[in-house]
């Protein structure tokens, strides 16, 4: 059965209008600069920590910190975002990140800082980064017409994926710096450019309604979320999709190095294939959304991602592993853009922050457990077992989606 979605305008005029829209251009450039800056400090902080301590455990602990703001505070940030002017909130979030980066740069410049200073700085950077990203969902909704949301989100994800592909190159450039902590100053400079650009954005945000109290507003967000049956069902699927994806992302490097014995250059090429697949998915999503519903696309891509996991488990060469990652990146990108766009389209503007916060927390609910489990499975059995289990999990999720309202509505 085909699930048709009609738009008021054909695809080409919409894309032309999108790239002529000043609000989209500012959001696109700002998002790209922020994504690139995030990539720099996310790579730099663990490397700086390792350079100071030569401890892999402390380095990995810094990586784990990035989950905490999303898991612990996302839904509360969502309530606050719905209470404030989102453009002003975003400017504050970027400004505070700049202050943290410059402060940490100064502390490291004058000697070896205590380890907890880096941990706290990492937590604050992730916290303010999530605060910006939550408000950005609302800014996009207020700044662009609804028919532009899907191609706009695809373009934003295209940029994020492109930055992700540049990860190995960015790491190489960071290691070439005279001192590694110069990366913090570079990131602060990039964020400053984004800050100035965002000042010129016109966002037609309605005046805030009278506030009913923090906890009452949080309950209102949960009530809206529970009443949106399709978003509720989609969230259940995403919880487990993220869990299987987290297992695979944790295992893929270990599998490539330990089982396939790839060198660093070969590993970089393999990982870049996932980014190329993501770019391909970004180019396909708008055309697919004009023909099929979100539920159908999420259902079908879940099955396709399962097949990519099976290919990973069977991979005996870097070429086969690269091909499986290319497919995985493509189908995961299509699914992600569909989910984000549906959340925007189906949420009232006055609740977008709360719904983004609630779903943002739930989306990553199972990831810490499955990521730790994947490590133990790889250690006690074989990393390919993780891929088999992830494929099985996606097949179960596919069955759930296929026989739920997601498929029929």
Wavefront OBJ file of the C-alpha trace (Angstrom):
o trace
v 0.000 0.000 0.000
v 1.342 3.432 -0.904
v 1.037 6.183 1.624
v 0.892 9.416 -0.310
v 1.776 12.811 1.085
v 0.789 15.847 -0.963
v 2.522 19.182 -0.747
v 1.187 22.480 -1.957
v 4.204 23.013 -4.222
v 6.379 20.661 -6.290
v 9.765 19.701 -4.932
v 11.931 21.950 -7.115
v 10.201 25.267 -6.218
v 10.281 24.324 -2.528
v 14.030 23.692 -2.667
v 14.601 26.918 -4.597
v 12.573 28.886 -2.060
v 14.373 27.121 0.799
v 17.845 28.166 -0.346
v 16.601 31.715 -0.885
v 15.066 31.890 2.575
v 17.304 34.109 4.766
v 16.232 32.326 7.965
v 17.218 28.938 6.555
v 20.584 30.251 5.354
v 21.409 31.650 8.790
v 20.297 28.442 10.506
v 22.235 26.313 8.016
v 25.474 28.294 8.391
v 25.118 28.568 12.162
v 24.375 24.861 12.488
v 27.363 23.938 10.336
v 29.742 26.123 12.326
v 28.400 24.823 15.651
v 28.618 21.201 14.440
v 32.221 21.698 13.336
v 33.103 23.401 16.617
v 31.436 20.589 18.564
v 33.430 18.017 16.616
v 36.677 19.803 17.503
v 36.113 20.009 21.257
v 34.514 16.539 21.467
v 37.703 15.130 19.940
v 40.046 17.497 21.761
v 38.850 17.056 25.353
v 39.549 13.296 25.620
v 42.891 13.791 23.835
v 43.851 16.617 26.196
v 42.864 14.458 29.159
v 44.923 11.559 27.861
v 47.872 13.875 27.226
v 47.676 15.052 30.846
v 47.061 11.682 32.514
v 48.008 8.939 30.009
v 44.971 7.067 31.348
v 42.599 5.335 28.917
v 40.055 4.964 31.735
v 39.905 8.712 32.381
v 39.772 9.357 28.655
v 36.778 7.034 28.233
v 35.102 8.588 31.283
v 35.127 11.925 29.485
v 33.365 10.235 26.566
v 30.695 8.856 28.904
v 29.934 12.327 30.280
v 28.264 13.356 27.015
v 25.263 11.178 27.872
v 24.561 12.757 31.251
v 22.946 16.107 30.287
v 20.624 14.391 27.828
v 19.627 11.564 30.143
v 19.283 13.561 33.358
v 18.223 17.059 32.349
v 16.703 17.004 28.854
v 13.040 17.058 29.891
v 13.634 19.850 32.418
v 15.508 21.893 29.823
v 12.530 21.354 27.538
v 10.187 23.042 30.013
v 12.542 26.006 30.333
v 12.887 26.322 26.558
v 9.091 26.556 26.187
v 9.084 29.385 28.753
v 11.678 31.580 27.064
v 12.376 33.336 23.786
v 14.241 30.613 21.913
v 16.563 32.867 19.939
v 17.710 34.632 23.118
v 18.094 31.273 24.881
v 20.251 30.018 21.996
v 22.469 33.082 22.139
v 22.955 32.583 25.884
v 23.777 28.890 25.356
v 26.423 29.665 22.730
v 27.813 32.523 24.834
v 28.182 30.292 27.902
v 29.967 27.647 25.823
v 32.407 30.338 24.663
v 33.059 31.325 28.304
v 33.668 27.711 29.366
v 36.033 27.099 26.444
v 38.067 30.259 27.076
v 38.139 29.592 30.825
v 39.369 26.029 30.326
v 41.940 27.253 27.788
v 43.272 29.756 30.333
v 43.407 27.175 33.157
v 45.325 24.641 31.056
v 47.669 27.345 29.747
v 48.837 28.124 33.291
v 49.536 24.562 34.368
v 48.079 21.097 34.871
v 44.470 21.554 36.062
v 42.742 19.078 38.380
v 40.975 16.330 36.434
v 37.566 17.287 37.804
v 37.918 20.687 36.081
v 37.987 18.957 32.696
v 35.079 16.692 33.685
v 32.982 19.649 34.825
v 33.895 21.624 31.713
v 32.949 18.695 29.490
v 29.621 18.314 31.272
v 28.851 22.047 30.959
v 29.764 22.128 27.276
v 27.453 19.170 26.579
v 24.725 20.731 28.739
v 24.796 24.091 26.969
v 25.132 22.304 23.641
v 21.954 20.341 24.322
v 20.210 23.532 25.496
v 21.069 25.120 22.146
v 19.970 22.085 20.121
v 16.631 21.852 21.947
v 15.854 25.506 21.279
v 17.023 25.131 17.679
v 14.184 22.666 17.021
v 11.707 25.365 18.009
v 13.560 28.090 16.096
v 13.368 26.038 12.902
v 9.631 25.537 13.414
v 9.081 29.276 13.972
v 11.420 30.481 11.224
v 10.388 28.259 8.288
v 7.069 27.343 6.632
v 5.884 23.791 7.376
v 6.394 22.586 3.785
v 10.101 23.451 4.139
v 10.685 21.459 7.338
v 11.579 18.131 5.698
v 14.105 19.495 3.146
v 15.477 21.860 5.811
v 16.040 19.033 8.309
v 17.588 16.926 5.543
v 19.967 19.807 4.757
v 20.871 20.244 8.432
v 21.598 16.522 8.737
v 23.566 16.631 5.482
v 25.825 19.267 7.039
v 26.151 17.351 10.323
v 27.036 14.174 8.441
v 29.588 16.014 6.323
v 31.224 17.289 9.511
v 31.144 13.728 10.871
v 33.010 12.446 7.810
v 35.699 15.024 8.507
v 36.277 13.523 11.983
v 39.508 11.614 11.103
v 40.881 14.671 9.268
v 40.011 16.926 12.205
v 41.789 14.538 14.582
v 44.897 14.673 12.394
v 44.833 18.478 12.315
v 44.420 18.654 16.081
v 47.486 16.484 16.622
v 49.469 18.876 14.401
v 48.751 21.898 16.625
v 51.728 23.288 18.605
v 49.761 22.608 21.797
v 46.605 20.524 21.822
v 44.591 22.902 23.982
v 44.752 25.523 21.209
v 41.785 23.568 19.836
v 39.666 25.042 22.648
v 40.486 28.584 21.522
v 39.714 27.685 17.894
v 36.334 26.287 18.964
v 35.555 29.432 20.960
v 36.370 31.527 17.881
v 34.034 29.447 15.691
v 31.230 29.697 18.260
v 31.727 33.477 18.311
v 31.090 33.596 14.552
v 27.924 31.517 15.015
v 26.824 33.847 17.815
v 27.096 36.903 15.551
v 25.254 35.192 12.677
v 22.383 34.108 14.931
v 21.819 37.710 16.043
v 20.539 38.493 12.523
v 17.968 35.649 12.475
v 14.310 36.689 12.312
v 12.196 34.248 14.296
v 8.430 34.777 14.379
v 7.993 33.431 17.887
v 4.609 34.122 19.471
v 4.596 35.826 22.871
v 4.913 33.384 25.743
v 1.645 32.379 27.316
v 1.091 32.916 31.019
v 3.210 30.397 32.873
v 1.362 27.827 34.960
v 4.258 26.676 37.127
v 7.247 24.491 36.276
v 5.865 21.109 37.334
v 2.425 21.795 35.893
v 4.030 22.703 32.579
v 6.118 19.525 32.694
v 2.966 17.484 33.308
v 1.303 19.276 30.391
v 4.198 18.206 28.193
v 3.807 14.591 29.289
v 0.030 14.789 28.729
v 0.555 16.073 25.175
v 3.164 13.383 24.548
v 0.880 10.577 25.775
v -2.049 11.897 23.730
v 0.029 11.771 20.533
v -0.313 8.037 19.942
v 1.854 7.948 16.832
v 4.690 9.893 18.466
v 4.429 7.611 21.516
v 4.718 4.498 19.332
v 7.531 6.071 17.344
v 9.412 6.869 20.574
v 9.165 3.247 21.738
v 10.689 2.160 18.431
v 13.458 4.777 18.635
v 14.440 3.720 22.178
v 15.354 0.280 20.864
v 16.685 1.513 17.518
v 19.148 3.743 19.395
v 20.021 0.830 21.684
v 21.008 -1.438 18.781
v 22.760 1.447 17.016
v 24.745 2.239 20.178
v 25.845 -1.403 20.440
v 27.124 -1.375 16.874
v 28.804 2.043 17.099
v 30.659 0.885 20.222
v 31.815 -2.347 18.587
v 32.655 -1.389 15.015
v 36.126 0.057 15.713
v 37.097 -2.857 17.965
v 35.854 -5.322 15.307
v 37.780 -3.573 12.545
v 41.023 -3.453 14.549
v 40.812 -6.780 16.393
v 39.034 -9.106 13.963
v 39.908 -7.636 10.558
v 43.315 -6.242 11.599
v 42.820 -2.952 9.749
v 45.439 -0.233 10.077
v 44.523 3.361 10.911
v 44.307 4.464 7.268
v 42.016 1.542 6.377
v 39.905 2.194 9.473
v 39.476 5.846 8.506
v 38.277 4.826 5.039
v 35.830 2.314 6.491
v 34.330 4.822 8.912
v 34.067 7.458 6.182
v 31.798 5.077 4.245
v 29.099 5.539 6.900
v 29.270 9.286 6.390
v 28.985 8.916 2.619
v 25.895 6.781 3.166
v 24.481 9.485 5.421
v 24.989 12.090 2.697
v 23.195 9.829 0.222
v 20.287 9.419 2.643
v 20.061 13.198 3.060
v 19.695 13.576 -0.703
v 16.974 10.906 -0.939
v 14.783 11.823 2.026
v 12.758 14.670 0.507
v 11.744 12.566 -2.504
v 10.791 9.631 -0.286
v 8.724 11.821 2.068
v 6.625 13.007 -0.863
v 5.590 9.411 -1.580
v 5.569 7.536 1.724
v 4.504 8.334 5.262
v 6.925 8.658 8.159
v 5.744 5.367 9.679
v 6.328 3.409 6.483
v 9.792 4.887 5.998
v 10.836 4.220 9.600
v 9.511 0.652 9.325
v 11.286 -0.134 6.057
v 14.573 1.505 7.085
v 14.520 -0.496 10.330
v 14.515 -3.682 8.260
v 17.253 -2.332 5.975
v 19.431 -1.359 8.951
v 19.023 -4.914 10.281
v 20.342 -6.223 6.967
v 23.324 -3.864 7.212
v 24.106 -5.300 10.660
v 24.025 -8.822 9.189
v 26.496 -7.728 6.514
v 28.777 -6.347 9.242
v 28.674 -9.686 11.070
v 29.623 -11.494 7.852
v 32.305 -9.001 6.794
v 35.730 -10.517 6.251
v 37.328 -7.576 4.456
v 37.459 -3.804 4.711
v 35.523 -3.489 1.421
v 32.580 -5.513 2.687
v 32.586 -3.704 6.022
v 32.678 -0.354 4.183
v 29.699 -1.363 2.052
v 27.699 -2.425 5.106
v 28.472 0.885 6.829
v 27.498 2.853 3.716
v 24.090 1.146 3.683
v 23.743 1.618 7.424
v 24.545 5.337 7.225
v 22.064 5.869 4.389
v 19.100 4.110 6.025
v 19.770 5.508 9.497
v 19.877 9.050 8.075
v 16.502 8.592 6.335
v 14.987 7.252 9.557
v 16.464 10.036 11.708
v 15.247 12.874 9.484
v 11.750 11.349 9.343
v 11.601 11.087 13.143
v 12.803 14.641 13.772
v 10.478 16.129 11.162
v 7.424 14.218 12.407
v 8.124 15.398 15.956
v 8.175 19.001 14.718
v 5.090 18.645 12.525
v 2.937 16.935 15.137
v 3.792 19.141 18.153
v 2.101 22.476 19.013
v 4.616 25.317 18.928
v 4.131 26.181 22.615
v 5.111 22.622 23.612
v 7.953 21.924 21.191
v 10.678 22.372 23.840
v 9.016 20.023 26.324
v 8.268 17.362 23.719
v 11.831 17.571 22.377
v 13.186 17.246 25.925
v 10.947 14.331 26.897
v 11.586 12.389 23.714
v 15.282 13.329 23.802
v 15.628 11.693 27.229
v 13.616 8.635 26.239
v 15.432 8.158 22.934
v 18.707 7.422 24.774
v 17.156 5.585 27.725
v 18.557 2.140 26.873
v 21.872 3.206 25.353
v 24.136 3.121 28.448
v 23.097 -0.460 29.288
v 23.441 -1.785 25.745
v 26.764 -0.012 25.163
v 28.271 -1.550 28.311
v 26.763 -4.935 27.374
v 28.309 -4.741 23.906
v 31.730 -4.270 25.468
v 31.338 -7.335 27.650
v 29.990 -9.426 24.745
v 32.974 -8.466 22.590
v 35.331 -9.310 25.449
v 33.778 -12.660 26.441
v 32.614 -13.921 23.035
v 33.292 -12.193 19.698
v 32.412 -8.709 18.409
v 30.427 -10.196 15.506
v 27.952 -11.526 18.102
v 27.017 -7.902 18.848
v 26.091 -7.372 15.190
v 23.940 -10.532 15.160
v 22.110 -9.405 18.298
v 21.614 -5.891 16.904
v 20.185 -7.352 13.692
v 17.808 -9.538 15.711
v 16.739 -6.514 17.748
v 15.983 -4.518 14.608
v 13.956 -7.375 13.164
v 11.825 -7.379 16.311
v 11.385 -3.596 16.071
v 10.462 -3.969 12.389
v 7.715 -6.432 13.334
v 6.426 -4.035 15.993
v 6.307 -1.118 13.521
v 4.789 -3.173 10.700
v 1.795 -4.284 12.753
v 1.228 -1.011 14.636
v -0.496 2.246 13.690
v 2.842 3.566 12.439
v 2.439 1.540 9.256
v -1.265 2.074 8.640
v -1.458 5.792 9.539
l 1 2 3 4 5 6 7 8 9 10 11 12 13 14 15 16 17 18 19 20 21 22 23 24 25 26 27 28 29 30 31 32 33 34 35 36 37 38 39 40 41 42 43 44 45 46 47 48 49 50 51 52 53 54 55 56 57 58 59 60 61 62 63 64 65 66 67 68 69 70 71 72 73 74 75 76 77 78 79 80 81 82 83 84 85 86 87 88 89 90 91 92 93 94 95 96 97 98 99 100 101 102 103 104 105 106 107 108 109 110 111 112 113 114 115 116 117 118 119 120 121 122 123 124 125 126 127 128 129 130 131 132 133 134 135 136 137 138 139 140 141 142 143 144 145 146 147 148 149 150 151 152 153 154 155 156 157 158 159 160 161 162 163 164 165 166 167 168 169 170 171 172 173 174 175 176 177 178 179 180 181 182 183 184 185 186 187 188 189 190 191 192 193 194 195 196 197 198 199 200 201 202 203 204 205 206 207 208 209 210 211 212 213 214 215 216 217 218 219 220 221 222 223 224 225 226 227 228 229 230 231 232 233 234 235 236 237 238 239 240 241 242 243 244 245 246 247 248 249 250 251 252 253 254 255 256 257 258 259 260 261 262 263 264 265 266 267 268 269 270 271 272 273 274 275 276 277 278 279 280 281 282 283 284 285 286 287 288 289 290 291 292 293 294 295 296 297 298 299 300 301 302 303 304 305 306 307 308 309 310 311 312 313 314 315 316 317 318 319 320 321 322 323 324 325 326 327 328 329 330 331 332 333 334 335 336 337 338 339 340 341 342 343 344 345 346 347 348 349 350 351 352 353 354 355 356 357 358 359 360 361 362 363 364 365 366 367 368 369 370 371 372 373 374 375 376 377 378 379 380 381 382 383 384 385 386 387 388 389 390 391 392 393 394 395 396 397 398 399 400 401 402 403 404 405 406 407 408 409
